[in-house]
């Protein structure tokens, strides 16, 4: 069945460091891929998405490219801020799937 | 406009009791999802409603769990004879149309079974 695998956290970075959170997926169809973010004390919200191969989703300085050949959707940001501290979830859905499958989440802590 | 709301925000119950959790989706959203998030773990899919179609119940962990939705409005998740392993945050999300679209999440109900 479909599944999403994320790198385990927590990830601790200094402010202005480069961030990569790895995400790979297994799917038989052509799903859309998502990154959701959960800030402390808040609900999950969509960060970015990509709906087909080679698409790049971007928002708030974060980017992720849908790589069908490596079945990956890694999240990157060139310079993290303390306010980026949150839990990040990779997910897949659509493309014939009627439900969205989430990864286990990666906690990011950015220190000043 | 109003987002997805859930009630209660916290529920403490004794083992063996039944609990009912409520979700009010965003008006006009045809799809509604329930997830379970255990402490330190990811989101576990429970059930999915899409309009008037039969729900996808494939994620319900046992027959103690059930959910209903009236049309495209409120949904209730019922857990019968609660067990300690049912303790978790139960999240509801709604979206307009298919799973490819953005899901909007409620704040969750934190369930503690003593």
Interface residues (C-beta under 8 A of the other chain):
Chain A: X32 X36 X43 X44 X45 X46 X49 X51 X89 X93 X94 X95 X97 X98 X99 X100 X101 X102 X103 X104 X105
Chain B: X4 X33 X35 X41 X42 X43 X45 X48 X50 X56 X58 X59 X91 X93 X98 X99 X100 X101 X102 X103 X104 X105 X106 X107 X108
